[in-house]
Amino acid sequence: MRTEDRTVAVVGLGYIGLPTAAMLARQGMRVIGVDINARHVEAVSRGEVPFVEPDLATHVAGAVSKGLLTAQRQTPQADVYIVAVPTPFDDDHHADLSWIDAATDAIAGVLRGGELVILESTSPPGTTQRIADRILGARPDLSLHGEGGRPVVGFAHCPERVLPGRIMVELVTNDRIIGGITPDAAARARDLYATFCDAELLLTDARTAELAKLAENSFRDVNIAFANELSLVAERLGVDVWEVIALANRHPRVNILQPGPGVGGHCIAVDPWFIVSAAPEQARLIRTAREVNDAKSDHVVTQVVALAGQHARPTVAVLGLSFKADVDDLRESPALRIVERLADELRQARILAVEPHIDVLPASLLGRPNVVMSDVVAAVEAADVVVVLVDHSAFRTLPRPDLMGKNVVDTRGLWGEESVVTLPA
């Protein structure tokens, strides 16, 4: 990599930014993490991590102890800026770019010329160009190509492609898409990521890189939607969807995914909407898949409310709040949304929330007095209705006799069926 690219500021110390910062620091670079969340800054400054991710704590502690990784709330001067902030969507499913705009404005104020600005946040096509236009509009003394002899600033999009729970492995082993506004910016970004990524680094333009990342997650969403729709069909026909999928997947060219209570996470539940908003007339299948997956959560709520209605003051055990197994990540979690809905619709019920990866109820549940945290054994023992929303490893060892005589809604196939079952006493 270029010797002038030795100081990197990573803006956003979340699930992507902090692992990236730690990985760069491990290569001997001076890395400054930036976050508006004081808790994240304080944790990293102590050499600790504010969320669960295997092996990340070791990397962060080592980098901080060597003085290669620090954290602060203000954007510093640096050679390279990596923007890894959230890109949620609004009520109309359009991307909320306010976090990116705020990071961009802070960077614009400290540039001297010669820097490289990399957007890692998954974003609608054109967002990297938006960053370039915003910075160059605020800083007419800088340029994209050196016009008028003004110092150049480079811009690139390098979307993350990692799976929570395997981030520190996949940062190294997964191919990386690198899209530059200019060829030189793409080359500089490639050299930076080559310091820790052993996989292939694929160069393209920024807009293509943006759409490629969205396409990856939309592909997953569409295929999950097929599995979720199939589960509804199987339920209507009185067939075990898990057996149907297992048999169908014996075909050498069929690989149906597993159904669930919806789709969550920071990517798959969000990114397809960016394609839909960019090309609404063309993205009909992608829109339908999003609607199918969101509606699956509604279906689960309907099932549970009906079962709980058979009891005067029911106790409902909900197993799992995170968006996937064995992580503490609650972003866009269908399990959390389902529990929020159940708390509102079953006000006379006692809802026992079991999430082995967090210690306290999420903020969205704190104002609901009928929801309390519980361990899995106590929750199942007390419950009239047991709802499996996440297939955490901790739930797989639950003795099946503990479920006898209870209504079970197993949305993850943990015990063999996705539809409502009542296990005989």
C-alpha positions in Angstrom: 0.0 0.0 0.0 1.1 3.6 -0.4 3.2 4.8 2.5 1.0 7.9 2.8 -2.0 5.8 3.6 -0.7 4.7 7.1 -3.3 6.6 9.2 -6.8 5.4 8.9 -9.9 6.9 10.5 -12.8 4.5 10.8 -16.1 6.3 11.2 -18.6 4.1 13.0 -17.4 1.5 15.5 -20.3 -0.9 15.1 -20.4 -4.5 13.9 -18.5 -3.7 10.7 -16.4 -0.6 11.6 -14.8 -2.0 14.7 -13.7 -5.3 13.2 -12.3 -3.5 10.2 -10.4 -1.0 12.5 -9.0 -3.9 14.5 -7.9 -5.8 11.4 -6.1 -2.7 10.0 -4.4 -2.0 13.3 -3.2 -5.6 13.4 -1.3 -4.8 10.2 0.6 -2.1 12.0 -1.4 0.9 10.8 -2.4 3.8 13.0 -6.2 3.5 13.3 -8.5 6.1 14.9 -12.0 4.9 15.5 -14.8 7.5 15.5 -18.2 7.1 17.0 -20.9 9.4 18.4 -21.8 6.7 20.9 -19.8 7.4 24.0 -20.3 3.9 25.3 -18.6 2.5 22.2 -15.8 5.0 22.4 -15.2 4.3 26.1 -15.2 0.5 25.6 -12.8 0.5 22.8 -10.5 3.0 24.6 -10.3 0.4 27.4 -9.5 -2.3 24.9 -13.0 -3.9 25.2 -15.8 -4.5 22.7 -19.3 -3.3 23.1 -21.0 -6.3 21.5 -20.5 -10.0 21.0 -18.4 -11.2 18.0 -16.0 -14.2 18.2 -12.3 -13.3 18.3 -12.9 -9.5 18.0 -12.1 -8.8 21.7 -8.6 -10.3 21.3 -7.9 -8.2 18.3 -9.1 -5.0 19.9 -7.3 -5.6 23.2 -4.1 -6.3 21.4 -4.3 -3.3 19.1 -5.2 -0.9 21.9 -2.4 -2.2 24.1 0.1 -1.4 21.4 -1.3 2.1 20.8 -2.3 1.3 17.3 -6.1 1.6 17.9 -7.7 4.6 19.7 -11.2 5.8 19.8 -12.8 9.3 20.0 -16.0 11.1 19.1 -14.5 13.8 16.9 -13.4 13.2 13.3 -9.6 13.6 13.0 -7.2 14.3 10.2 -6.1 11.0 8.5 -4.9 9.6 5.3 -7.8 7.3 4.7 -11.4 7.5 5.9 -13.6 4.5 6.1 -17.3 5.2 6.6 -19.1 2.3 8.3 -22.3 3.9 9.7 -25.9 2.7 9.6 -28.1 3.1 6.6 -31.6 2.3 7.8 -34.8 3.0 5.8 -37.7 5.3 6.6 -41.4 4.6 6.7 -41.6 4.6 2.9 -38.7 2.2 2.6 -36.3 4.8 1.2 -32.8 4.9 2.5 -32.1 7.2 5.4 -28.7 8.7 4.5 -28.5 11.1 7.4 -25.8 9.1 9.1 -23.7 9.1 6.0 -24.3 12.8 5.4 -23.2 13.6 8.9 -20.1 11.5 8.6 -19.4 13.1 5.2 -19.7 16.7 6.5 -17.4 15.9 9.5 -14.8 14.5 7.1 -15.1 17.5 4.7 -14.1 19.9 7.5 -10.7 18.2 8.2 -9.5 17.3 4.7 -6.2 18.7 3.5 -6.0 17.1 0.1 -4.6 13.7 -1.0 -7.0 11.6 1.2 -9.0 8.6 0.2 -12.6 8.3 1.4 -14.1 4.8 1.4 -17.8 4.0 2.0 -18.4 0.6 3.5 -22.0 1.1 4.5 -24.4 -0.7 2.2 -26.1 2.0 0.3 -28.3 2.8 -2.7 -26.6 3.2 -6.1 -25.1 6.7 -6.4 -24.3 7.1 -2.7 -20.6 7.2 -3.2 -21.0 9.9 -5.8 -23.3 11.7 -3.4 -20.4 11.7 -0.8 -18.0 13.0 -3.4 -20.4 15.8 -4.6 -21.1 16.8 -1.0 -17.4 17.0 0.0 -16.3 18.8 -3.2 -19.3 21.2 -2.9 -18.2 22.1 0.6 -14.5 22.2 -0.2 -14.1 24.0 -3.6 -10.3 24.0 -2.9 -10.2 20.2 -3.5 -10.9 18.2 -6.7 -11.7 14.8 -8.1 -9.1 14.8 -10.9 -6.8 17.6 -10.0 -8.6 20.3 -12.0 -6.9 23.7 -11.8 -4.0 22.2 -9.9 -6.2 21.6 -6.8 -5.4 18.7 -4.5 -7.2 15.5 -5.3 -9.5 13.5 -2.9 -10.3 9.9 -3.9 -13.6 8.2 -3.3 -14.5 4.4 -3.4 -17.2 2.0 -2.3 -16.0 -1.3 -0.6 -19.1 -3.0 0.8 -18.7 -5.4 3.6 -19.6 -9.1 2.8 -19.3 -10.8 6.2 -21.6 -12.9 8.4 -22.1 -11.9 12.0 -20.5 -14.6 14.1 -17.8 -15.1 11.5 -16.7 -11.5 10.8 -13.0 -11.8 11.8 -12.7 -14.9 9.6 -14.6 -13.6 6.6 -12.9 -10.2 6.5 -9.8 -12.2 5.5 -11.2 -15.0 3.4 -14.1 -13.4 1.5 -13.6 -11.8 -1.9 -14.0 -8.1 -1.8 -15.7 -5.8 -4.3 -13.9 -2.4 -4.7 -15.6 0.3 -6.7 -13.9 3.6 -7.3 -15.2 6.9 -8.6 -11.9 7.0 -10.3 -9.5 4.2 -11.2 -6.8 5.6 -8.9 -9.2 5.6 -6.0 -10.1 2.0 -6.7 -6.4 1.1 -6.8 -5.6 2.8 -3.5 -8.5 1.1 -1.8 -7.4 -2.3 -3.2 -3.9 -1.7 -1.8 -5.4 -0.9 1.6 -7.6 -4.0 1.8 -4.8 -6.2 0.4 -3.0 -5.7 3.7 -5.4 -8.1 5.5 -7.6 -9.7 2.8 -6.2 -13.0 1.4 -9.1 -13.4 -1.1 -9.6 -11.8 -4.5 -10.0 -8.1 -4.7 -12.4 -7.3 -7.6 -12.2 -3.8 -9.0 -15.1 -2.0 -10.7 -16.8 1.4 -10.6 -18.6 2.7 -7.5 -22.2 2.4 -8.8 -21.6 -1.2 -9.9 -20.1 -2.1 -6.6 -23.1 -0.6 -4.8 -25.6 -2.5 -6.9 -23.6 -5.8 -6.6 -23.8 -5.7 -2.8 -27.6 -5.0 -2.9 -28.0 -7.8 -5.4 -26.3 -10.3 -3.1 -28.6 -9.6 -0.2 -31.7 -9.4 -2.5 -30.9 -12.8 -3.9 -30.9 -14.2 -0.3 -34.1 -12.4 0.5 -35.9 -13.8 -2.5 -34.8 -17.3 -1.7 -35.8 -17.0 1.9 -39.2 -15.7 0.8 -39.7 -18.8 -1.3 -39.0 -21.0 1.8 -41.4 -18.8 3.9 -44.1 -19.0 1.3 -43.7 -22.7 1.0 -44.1 -23.0 4.8 -47.5 -21.3 4.6 -48.5 -23.6 1.7 -47.4 -26.7 3.7 -49.3 -25.5 6.7 -52.5 -25.0 4.7 -52.1 -28.5 3.3 -51.3 -30.1 6.6 -47.8 -31.1 5.5 -44.5 -30.9 7.5 -42.5 -28.2 5.6 -39.2 -29.4 7.0 -39.7 -32.9 5.5 -40.8 -31.3 2.2 -37.6 -29.2 2.0 -35.4 -32.1 3.0 -36.9 -34.3 0.3 -36.8 -31.6 -2.4 -33.2 -30.8 -1.6 -32.2 -34.4 -2.5 -32.5 -33.2 -6.1 -29.0 -32.4 -7.3 -29.9 -28.9 -8.5 -32.3 -27.9 -5.7 -31.3 -26.1 -2.5 -34.3 -24.6 -0.8 -33.4 -22.5 2.3 -35.0 -22.8 5.7 -38.1 -20.8 6.6 -38.4 -18.8 9.7 -40.4 -16.0 11.4 -39.2 -13.4 8.9 -35.9 -11.9 8.0 -33.7 -9.6 10.0 -30.2 -8.2 10.3 -28.6 -5.1 9.0 -28.5 -6.2 5.4 -31.0 -8.7 4.0 -34.0 -7.1 5.6 -33.0 -3.6 4.4 -30.9 -3.7 1.3 -33.6 -5.0 -1.2 -35.7 -1.9 -0.5 -32.8 0.2 -1.8 -33.1 -1.5 -5.2 -36.9 -1.2 -5.1 -36.7 2.5 -4.4 -34.1 3.0 -7.2 -36.1 1.1 -9.8 -39.7 0.5 -8.5 -41.2 -0.5 -11.9 -38.5 -3.1 -12.5 -38.0 -4.6 -9.1 -41.3 -6.3 -8.8 -40.1 -9.7 -7.6 -37.7 -8.1 -5.1 -40.6 -6.1 -3.6 -42.8 -9.1 -3.4 -40.1 -11.1 -1.6 -39.8 -8.3 1.0 -43.5 -8.3 1.5 -43.7 -12.1 1.9 -40.9 -12.1 4.5 -42.4 -9.2 6.5 -45.8 -10.9 6.4 -44.4 -14.1 7.9 -43.9 -12.2 11.2 -47.5 -11.2 11.1 -48.5 -14.8 10.6 -46.6 -15.9 13.6 -48.2 -13.3 15.8 -51.6 -14.4 14.6 -50.8 -18.0 15.5 -49.5 -17.2 19.0 -52.4 -14.8 19.8 -54.9 -17.6 18.9 -53.2 -20.1 21.1 -52.8 -17.7 24.0 -56.5 -16.9 23.7 -57.4 -20.4 24.9 -56.1 -19.4 28.4 -57.6 -16.8 30.8 -54.2 -15.3 31.8 -51.7 -17.1 29.5 -48.0 -17.3 30.0 -46.0 -17.2 26.7 -42.3 -18.1 26.5 -40.6 -16.6 23.5 -37.2 -18.1 22.8 -34.8 -15.7 21.1 -34.8 -12.0 20.4 -31.7 -11.6 18.1 -32.0 -11.7 14.3 -30.1 -15.0 14.0 -28.7 -17.8 16.1 -25.9 -17.4 18.6 -25.3 -13.6 18.3 -26.6 -10.6 20.3 -27.4 -8.6 17.2 -31.0 -7.2 17.4 -30.9 -5.1 14.3 -34.2 -5.5 12.2 -34.8 -8.7 14.2 -38.2 -10.3 13.3 -38.1 -12.0 16.7 -38.0 -8.7 18.5 -40.7 -7.3 16.3 -42.9 -10.3 17.1 -42.4 -9.9 20.8 -43.2 -6.2 20.7 -46.5 -7.1 18.8 -47.4 -9.8 21.3 -46.8 -7.5 24.2 -49.3 -5.1 22.7 -51.9 -7.6 21.7 -51.7 -9.9 24.7 -51.8 -7.3 27.5 -53.2 -9.8 30.0 -50.5 -12.3 29.2 -47.2 -12.8 30.9 -44.5 -12.9 28.3 -41.2 -14.5 29.3 -38.4 -13.4 26.9 -35.4 -15.7 26.7 -32.3 -14.4 25.0 -29.0 -16.0 26.3 -26.8 -13.4 24.6 -28.1 -10.2 26.3 -28.5 -9.4 30.0 -31.4 -6.9 30.0 -34.5 -6.3 27.9 -34.0 -4.2 24.7 -35.2 -0.6 25.0 -38.2 -1.3 22.9 -39.5 -3.8 25.5 -38.7 -1.9 28.6 -41.9 0.1 28.6 -44.0 -3.1 28.4 -44.7 -4.4 31.9 -46.0 -7.7 30.7 -42.6 -8.7 29.3 -39.8 -9.9 31.6 -36.5 -11.7 31.0 -36.2 -15.3 31.9 -33.9 -18.3 31.5 -35.0 -21.0 29.1 -35.8 -23.7 31.6 -37.9 -21.5 33.9 -39.7 -19.9 30.9 -40.7 -23.2 29.3 -41.8 -24.7 32.6 -44.1 -21.8 33.3 -45.4 -21.4 29.8 -48.8 -22.3 28.3 -47.4 -21.4 24.8 -43.8 -21.8 23.8 -42.6 -19.9 20.7 -39.2 -20.6 19.1 -38.1 -17.5 17.2 -34.3 -18.1 17.1 -32.5 -21.4 16.9 -29.8 -20.6 19.5 -27.6 -23.5 20.4 -28.7 -23.1 24.0 -32.2 -24.1 23.0 -31.3 -27.3 21.1 -30.4 -29.1 24.4 -33.8 -28.4 26.0 -35.2 -31.8 27.0 -38.3 -32.6 24.9 -40.3 -33.9 27.9 -40.2 -30.3 29.2 -42.5 -29.4 26.3 -45.1 -32.1 26.8 -48.7 -30.8 27.0 -47.8 -27.3 25.9 -48.6 -25.5 22.7 -45.5 -25.0 20.7 -44.9 -22.7 17.7 -41.6 -23.7 16.3 -40.7 -21.2 13.5 -37.1 -22.6 13.2 -37.8 -26.3 13.0 -35.8 -26.8 16.1 -38.0 -29.7 17.1 -39.0 -30.9 13.6 -42.1 -28.9 12.7 -42.7 -25.2 11.7 -46.5 -25.2 12.2 -48.3 -25.1 15.5 -48.2 -28.3 17.5 -49.5 -29.5 20.8 -47.3 -32.1 22.3 -49.3 -34.7 24.2 -48.8 -34.9 28.0 
